[in-house]
Amino acid sequence: MTDGENFGTAKERLRRRRYWTLMGLALAAALVIGLAGRVLGTPYGPIAPAAAIGLAAALLLLTVVGNWVYFRSIDELEVAANLIGGFWGFYAFILGWPLWHILWRGGLVPKPEMLPLYAGAGAVAVAGFLWKRFQ
C-alpha cells in the first residue's frame, strides 16, 4: 500500500468520525433543548419569555452551526440525498396544509394543527433522504 492510498483512507476515517460525532452532538443538543422546554413549562403551555428566547436562540445557533459543520463533512452523494429529502419534506408541508384545510372545511377531518404537519413533513424528508441515499 502506498502512502497516497493510506492518506485517503485516513482522511475518510476522519471524515466519518466527524460526521458521527456531529450526529451524536446534534441528538444530545436536541434532547437538552427538548428537556429544557419540558422542565420550563407544560407541553404546549406557556414558558417564561426569557426561557423562550434562550431556547429559540440555542435552537437557531445549533441548527446554523450544525448544518455548516455537517455540510463540510459529507460527500456529494449525501448532499444529493439531502437535496431530495429537503424537497420532499418541503412539498409535504406546502401541500399538507392546504389539503388538510380544504378537507377540514368540508367536514372530513379535524381542524388542522401545525405539529402533525411539521412531524409529517420531517418524516417525509427523512424518507426521501433514505430513499436517495440507499437506492
matplotlib code that plots the C-alpha trace (Angstrom):
import matplotlib.pyplot as plt

x = [0.0, 1.4, 1.3, -1.3, -3.7, -3.2, -3.7, -7.1, -8.2, -7.1, -9.0, -12.1, -11.9, -11.5, -14.5, -16.7, -15.7, -16.5, -19.9, -20.9, -19.6, -21.8, -24.8, -24.3, -23.9, -27.0, -29.0, -27.7, -28.5, -32.0, -32.6, -31.3, -33.5, -36.5, -36.0, -35.4, -38.7, -40.4, -38.9, -39.6, -43.3, -46.0, -46.2, -47.9, -48.2, -46.6, -43.0, -41.2, -40.3, -36.6, -36.6, -38.4, -35.8, -32.9, -34.3, -35.1, -31.6, -30.0, -32.0, -31.2, -27.5, -27.2, -29.0, -26.9, -23.5, -24.5, -25.5, -22.4, -20.2, -22.4, -22.2, -18.4, -18.2, -20.3, -19.7, -21.6, -23.9, -25.1, -25.6, -27.8, -29.7, -30.3, -31.5, -34.1, -35.2, -35.5, -37.6, -39.9, -40.3, -40.9, -43.6, -45.2, -45.5, -46.6, -49.2, -50.2, -51.6, -54.0, -55.1, -55.9, -57.5, -59.8, -60.8, -61.5, -63.7, -65.5, -66.1, -64.0, -61.1, -60.4, -59.1, -55.6, -52.7, -49.1, -47.3, -48.6, -47.8, -44.3, -43.7, -45.2, -43.0, -40.0, -40.8, -41.3, -37.9, -36.2, -37.9, -36.7, -33.2, -33.0, -34.5, -32.0, -29.1, -29.6, -31.1]
y = [0.0, 3.4, 6.5, 8.1, 5.2, 5.3, 9.1, 8.7, 6.0, 8.1, 11.2, 9.1, 7.7, 11.3, 12.5, 9.6, 10.2, 14.0, 13.0, 10.6, 13.0, 15.7, 13.4, 12.5, 16.1, 17.1, 14.4, 15.4, 19.1, 18.2, 16.2, 19.0, 21.6, 19.3, 18.5, 22.2, 23.1, 20.3, 21.4, 25.1, 24.6, 22.1, 20.7, 23.2, 25.6, 28.9, 29.3, 32.4, 34.9, 34.7, 30.9, 31.0, 33.5, 31.3, 28.1, 29.7, 31.2, 27.9, 26.1, 28.6, 28.7, 24.9, 24.5, 27.0, 25.9, 22.2, 22.4, 24.3, 21.6, 18.8, 20.0, 20.3, 16.7, 14.9, 13.8, 14.7, 11.6, 12.7, 16.3, 14.9, 12.8, 15.9, 17.8, 15.2, 14.8, 18.5, 18.9, 16.0, 17.5, 21.0, 19.8, 17.6, 20.7, 23.1, 20.7, 19.3, 22.5, 23.4, 19.8, 19.4, 22.8, 22.0, 18.7, 20.3, 22.9, 20.0, 18.4, 15.4, 15.8, 17.6, 21.2, 21.5, 21.6, 22.5, 19.8, 16.8, 18.8, 19.5, 15.9, 14.5, 16.8, 15.8, 12.1, 12.6, 14.4, 11.6, 9.0, 11.0, 11.2, 7.5, 6.5, 8.6, 7.7, 3.9, 3.4]
z = [0.0, -0.9, 1.3, -1.0, -0.5, 3.2, 3.3, 1.5, 3.9, 6.9, 5.5, 5.0, 8.5, 9.9, 7.8, 9.1, 12.7, 12.3, 10.8, 13.6, 16.3, 14.8, 14.7, 18.4, 19.4, 17.5, 19.2, 22.6, 21.9, 20.7, 23.9, 26.1, 24.3, 24.5, 28.1, 29.0, 27.3, 29.2, 32.6, 32.0, 31.2, 30.3, 26.8, 24.6, 27.5, 28.2, 29.4, 30.7, 27.9, 28.8, 28.7, 25.3, 23.9, 25.2, 23.8, 20.5, 20.3, 21.2, 18.6, 15.9, 16.7, 16.9, 13.6, 11.7, 13.1, 13.0, 9.3, 8.4, 10.0, 8.6, 5.0, 5.3, 6.4, 3.8, 0.3, -2.9, -2.7, 0.7, -0.5, -3.3, -0.8, 1.4, -1.6, -2.5, 1.2, 1.6, -1.5, -0.4, 3.1, 1.7, -0.7, 2.0, 4.2, 1.4, 0.2, 3.5, 5.0, 2.1, 1.6, 5.3, 5.4, 2.4, 3.9, 7.3, 5.7, 4.1, 7.5, 6.7, 9.1, 12.4, 12.4, 11.0, 13.6, 13.0, 15.0, 12.9, 9.7, 11.0, 12.1, 8.9, 6.7, 8.7, 8.3, 4.5, 4.3, 6.1, 3.8, 0.8, 2.2, 2.9, -0.4, -2.4, -0.1, -0.3, -3.8]

ax = plt.figure().add_subplot(projection="3d")
ax.plot(x, y, z, "-o")
ax.set_aspect("equal")
plt.show()
